[in-house]
Amino acid sequence: MTTLSELQLQINQAEAKVNELREKLAEQKNNERAQAIASVRELIKTFQLSAAELDLSGKKSPVRKDRPIGDKRMSVAPKYQDPVSGKTWTGRGKTPAWLAAQLAAGHSKHEYLIQ
């Protein structure tokens, strides 16, 4: 039967092996990174590429006027409308004053739903 001290020794040996493997992994990553940097530098030199051509100029890209697909800020169709003023509300954010006044007067939101 294995004693507690033997199990602790096995744990310590396993942890040492894990640390050794982590060090090897970090070293390998550093070597591969250095090789990648050297390759990129050689390609830049060979093809005489500039930072601007690689979009590395440090300047921000021009602002897009149209929103990308999936943008969370997409406009939402109005859900409620004030019959008097014609003002609308999407149902998101703070309740507009015209609807808040109607709700305070005892009306229901359902009365102002756009059909």
WOJO-V409224 format. One record per run of one state. SS is the DSSP state (hx for helix, st for strand, lp for the rest). FROM is the first residue (numbers start at 1). LEN is the number of residues. If there is no record, write none. Layout:
BEGIN
ss->SS from->FROM len->LEN
ss->SS from->FROM len->LEN
END
This chain:
BEGIN
ss->lp from->1 len->3
ss->hx from->4 len->44
ss->lp from->48 len->32
ss->st from->80 len->2
ss->lp from->82 len->6
ss->st from->88 len->2
ss->lp from->90 len->7
ss->hx from->97 len->8
ss->lp from->105 len->4
ss->hx from->109 len->4
ss->st from->113 len->1
ss->lp from->114 len->2
END
